[in-house]
Amino acid sequence: MESVVWQGLALSGIFSWIVITCYLDVTKKIRSLLQPWVSHHVVSGTSIILKIQKHQHKFLDALFSGLSCIVSVPFYTAFLPLLFWSGHGKLARQMTLLMALCDYLGNCIKDVVSAPRPNCPPVRRITATKDEEENALEYGLPSSHTLNTVCLSGFLVCYVLSYTQSEDAFVKLGAVTLACLLVGFIGFGRIYLGMHSLIDIIGGLVFGFMILAIWLSVHEYVDAFIVSGQNVTSFWAALSFLLLFAYPTPEFPTPSFEYHTAFDGVVFGIMKNIGMNKHEIGIRENLDAWLSFKRRKLTVSGADTVTGIQQTYHQFHHEAVPRIFTSQLTIPIFLGRMLVGIPTILIVKFCSKALAKWILPVVSNTLGIPIKSTSYVPMLNGSATDKKSSEIKQSSYIHKMLFFSQQDLFDVDTGIRFLQYAGLAWSVVDLVPSLFSHLRL
């Protein structure tokens, strides 16, 4: 009962915040206070960037461009699934949630302040990848790369030291030193590449350490709720929905909201498939006992035909599963998982997007919600959509009451992106482990 109460209070609080900020125009008021101050420091910090870029070299260009990929979207797509498949399910869950929290809060701050990046020229901006070109379209403060690196490296160090239970002071000092060096290289690299000013890096450090400190104090409670709490799926569905509307409106559109939507979908997909309520746990315990009895019976009779009866949570996501670098999960087996898993999740990502592009416009039109599409559905991006919206608008009073918005058209790309990445996450924690079970990987 207590769980239901705090869930209701949390959702009510976010809903109330959406209404208050909408009517009081909180975002613009905060922006009017902070944007001039930050912009002044960005302009005054240009001289520091130019001094650093005087020492430009092809090796440094390649080094810092490569380091910037550590906290990029392709990195998340590859690294987080590998954590799940390596047997470190708890670390994977918490890293995914922490990454989503960093992404949401960091991008919220970016779009609230709407502070510019360093002017180019005179600053030389290096965007070696398409991902970097998209990052350059975002606002500057805080540096997402710095913020994310602080949180990810800090939490990873805490996990490794706790997992190994090392009491050696030199080991602890070495781990912390490596994390600090990584953060330092990332922060310096963002200035060298012309992507951020010094004030952006300082902002990333400050907010990063704040988020990390909060996460380290609550992550065990969050994980306990995910694994054995009540109403996990329904709560996270409502939370994901509200967070989409709680996101602040930037001065001009940026890709920041798209990144949040993607991570919002990933987290929902993971929570939906990993979370179990108490009734489900009781069923699993009974299933475990039955399977243990059947194994003993089959072993005595010489049979070896126990196959995928247990579900994926029991096999891959609890704390007793085989972990990498052990005799149960060797490097060749893990490489086999990679060869099977990575192509599978990419196929699911593509199929989820195609399915969402077909379903969401139909559902929206059925419910009388006027929509547009920025890039995913070309037929919804044009004058035809505007004509349809004038007809739909007369019957969309529910839409206006629910979303407290004067916006005539909602971008269906947001829903498509959410479902696309929710499907990706589902494949990581459910479909692919099932394939591992059948292939005995």
N, C-alpha and C positions, 0 to 999 in steps of 0.2 A: 504494500500500500504506500509506503514511504517513497518507493521508487517512482510510482505513478504521480505522486504529489510533486516531487522535484522536477520531473519531466514536464508536467503541466506548467509549473512556475517558470521554467527555463524558456519554453516555447511562448508563453504569454509575455515574458519580458522582452523577447526579441520582437514579437509582433507589436508590442507597445512602442518599442524603440523605432520601428519602421514608421508607425503613424506619427509619432512626435517629430522625427526628423523630416518627414514629408511636409507637415504643416508649418513647422518653424523654420524650414530651410536651413538646417543646422550645418550641412556640408558647405554651403556658400559662405556662411559666417565664419567658420573655422578657416576656410581657404583665404578669406580676405585678411585674416590676422597673420597667417603663417607664410603665404606665398611670397609676399614682397621681401620678407626677411631671408627666406631660403634662396630666392632668386638673386638677391644681393651677394650672398656668399658664393653662389655658383659663378657669377661674373667675376668677383674678386679672386676666386680660386683658379681662374684660367691661367694666370701666370705660373702657378705651381705645375699645372699639367704641361705647359709648354717647356718648362725647364726639364721635366722628366722625359718628355718626348725628344729632346735634343740628343739623347743617347739611344735613339732608335737603332735597331739591328734586326735582320731577318730572323735570327735565332730567337730573340726576345718576342718578336711578333708571333712566331709559331708556338713558343712556350706558353705565353699568356693566353693566346687563343685556344690552345689545347686545354689549359686549366679551366677556362671559362665553360667548357663543356661538362665539367664535373657536376654542376647543378643545373643542367639544361633538361629540356623535355625528353630528348632521346636517352639521356642518362637515367632518368626516372623510369622510363619504359623498360629499360634493360635491367637495372640494378634491383629495383624493388621486387619484381617477380623472382629473381634469382635468390633473394633472401627467403622468400616463402618456400622455394623448392630445395633450399639448402638444409632445411630442418629447423631453422631459427624463426619459427612462426611468430613468436611473441615479439621479437625484435622487428620483424617485417611489419606486423600490425602497427606497432608504436611508431616506427619510422614513417610509415605511410600517413598516419594521423598527424604526426608532428610536421611533416612536409606540407600537408594540406593546411594546417593551422598557419604555418609560416607564409605560405602562398597567399592565403586569404587576408591575413592581417597586413602583410607587407604591401600587397597590391591595393588594399583599402587605403592605407596611408598615402601611397603614391597618388591615387586618384583624388583623394580629399585635398591634398596640398597642391597637386598639379604643378609641381615645380619643373622647370626645363632642365634638360641635360646641357652639358657644355656646348657652346656654339661651335659649329663645324662648317667652314673654317672660322677662326684660325686653328682650332684644335684639329688634329688628325684623328679621324675615327676609323678603327679597323673592325670590319664585320666580316670575318672569314667564313661564316656559315649562314645559312638561311635563318636558323634559329636566332643568331645574333642580330640579323637585320630586323627581325620582328621585335627583339628586345629593345632595339634602338628607337622604336616607335612609342615605347612606354615613357612615362615621366621618370624623373631621376631619383628623388628622395623617397625612401631609403634605397640603398643598393641591395637588390634582391639576392644577388650572388653572395654578397658578404653576409647578409642576414641568414640565408639558408645554410651557408657553410658553417657559421658559428653554431647553429642549432644541430645540424646533422653530425658534424665532427665532435661536438661536445657530448651529445647523447651517445654516440657510438663509443667514445672513450669510456664513458660511465658504464655502458653495458659490458664492454670487453673486460674492464677491471672487475666488475661484479661477477661476470661469468667465470673468469679464470680464478677469482678469489685470491689474487696476488697481493701480498703484503709488502713486496719489495719496493722501497721508496724510489729506487732508480728506475724501475719499470713504470711506476706511476708518473715520475718526472719525465721520462722519455715519451710516454703516450701524450701527456699534456703538451710537451714541447712540439711534437709532430703536428698536433692539432692547431697550435698557435701559429706554427710556420705555414701551414696550409691556409689558414685564415689570412695571414699577412700577405702571402703571395697572391691570393685571390683578390684581396682589397687593392693591393698595389697594381696588380694587373688590370683591374677595371679602370684605374686612372691612366695607366700607360696606354691602354687601348682607346682612350678618349671617350669612354662610355659614361664615366661618372666624375663628379668633382669630389674634393676632399670632404665636403659637408655631407655628401651622399654616403660615403664610406663610414663616416662617424655615426651617421644615423643608422646604418645597417648594423654596426657593432652594438650600439646602445639597445636598439629594439631586439636584436638577436639574443643578447644576454638576458634581457627581460623575459622574452618568450621561453628561452631555455630554462630559466630558473622556475618559472611557473609550471612548465611541463614536467620537470623533474619532481615537483611536489605533488602532482596529480596523476601521473601516467599510470601508476598501479591501479588506482581506483577506476580510471577510464577503461583499462584493459579488463578488469574484473567485470565491469558492466557489459562490455562487448561479448565476453565469453559466456557469462552466466546470468546476465541481467534479464529483466522483463521488458517486453515490448521494444526490443532493440530495433527491429526492422521498421516498425511504424514510427517510432521516435525519430530515427535517422531520416526517414523519408520526409517527415514534417520539417525537421531541422534543415535538410538540404533545400527544400522548397523555400523556406523563410530566408535562408542565407542568400539566395539568389536575389531577393527583393530588398534585403538589408544592405546590399552592396552599394556604395556611394556612386553618384553620377559624376564623372570627371568633367573638367572644363571642355575638353574635346575627346572624342572616342579614342580609346587605345586598346591593344590586345590583352590588357591585364585581366579584364573580366572573363575573357575566353579561357585563360589559364586557370582561373578559379573554378569555372564551370567544369573543366576537365577533371580537376582534382576532386571536386564535389561529387562527380559521378563515380570516380575511382573509389572513394571512401564509402559511398553508398553501396556499390557493388560488393565490396569486401565485407561490410557490416551485415549485409543481407545474407551472405552465405556462411559466415563464420559464427555469428551470434547464435546462441542457443538459450532457450529459456529453461527453467528448472524441470519442467515436464519432459523436455527433450533429453536433458541430462540423465534423468531417471531411466528413460528408454535406452539410452546408450549404455548405461551401467549394466542393465539386464542383458543387452546384446553382447557386451564384452564377456559376461559370465558364460553365456551360451556358447560363444565362439571358443572360449578357452576349453570348455568341456568337449566340443566337437573336435578341436585340434588334437587333444589327448587321445580321443577315441580313434581318429583317423590315423594318428601316428602309430598306435598299437596295431591297427589292422594293416599297416603298410601302405596306406593310401596317401597321396600327396596332391589333393585336388581342392584345397581351400582357395577360393578366388575372391573376387571383389564383392563381398557381402557387406563389409564395413564401409561406412560412408566416408567422404573425404576429410571431414573434420577429425574424425578419430584416427585416420591414417597419417595426416600430414600437419596438423595444426596444434596439437597439444604438446606438452613439454617433454614427453617421453619418446617422441619420434626419433628415428636415426638422423644424425647430423653429419654434415660434411667433414671429411678428414677422419672418419671412423671406419671400422671394418664393415659396418652395415651400409655406409654411403661413401664409397670410394670415389676418387676423381673420375675414373672412366664412366661410372654410373651417372655421376653428376653431369658430365659432358653429354651423355646420352639424353638426360633430361633437358638440357639446353637445346639440343638439336631437335627434340620433339616439341618443347614448350614454346620457344620463341616464334617459330613459324605459325603455330596454332593460335597464339594470342593475336598475332598480326592479322590472320585471316578472320578471326572473330571480330576484331576492331573494324575491319572493312565491312563485314556483313552487318554488324550492328548499325553502322552509319547508314548503309543502304536501306535497311529495314526502317530505321527511324525517319529517314527522308520520305518514305512512302506513307508511314502510319500517321505521323504527327500533323501534317497538313489536313488529312482527312478528319482526324479527331477534333482539331481546332475549328474547322468549318462546321462540323456537326454541333459543337458547343457554342457556336456564334462568337468565337474569339477572333478578332481581326489580326492577321499576321502578315509578316513580310519575311524575306530571306535575303541576307546580305550577300551570301556566296554559295550556299549549299543547294538551293532550289531556284534555278534561274527563272522559272516561270512565275515565281512569287516576287520577283524583283523588277518592278516596272509599273507603268501606268495602269495596267490591268488590275494590279493589286489595289491601287488607290481607288479605282472605281468600285471594286468589290467592298472595300472597307467602308465606303459611304453607305452602302446598303446594309452591311452587317452592323454598323455602329448604332442603328436605331434599336437593335434587339440585344445590345450588349451591356445592359444595365448591371447585370450580375458581375460582369468582368470589371466594370468601373468600381463597384462597391467592394469587391474583393481586393483589388490591387491599389486602390487609392491613387490612381494615376490619371493624368490627363492625356497620356500617350494613346494615340489612335491605333497604332500598329505595334504588335510585339514580334520580336525577331525570333522566328522558329529555329534559327541556328543554335540558340542557347539550349533548347530541349534536345535537338539532334546531338549536339556535342555531349550533353549530360548522359544520354542513353548510350552513345558510342563508347564512352569511357567506363560506364557502369558495366556494359557487356565485356569490355576488356578485363576489368577487375574480376568479374564472375568467372571468366575463363582461367584466370591465374589461380584462383583459390578453389575452384570446383571442377571445371572441365578438364584442365590439364592434369591435375592430380589423379583424376579418374583414368586418364590415358596411361599415366605412370603405373597405376595399379594393374591395368590389363597387360601392359608391356613388361611388368615386373621390373620396373626401374626404381 
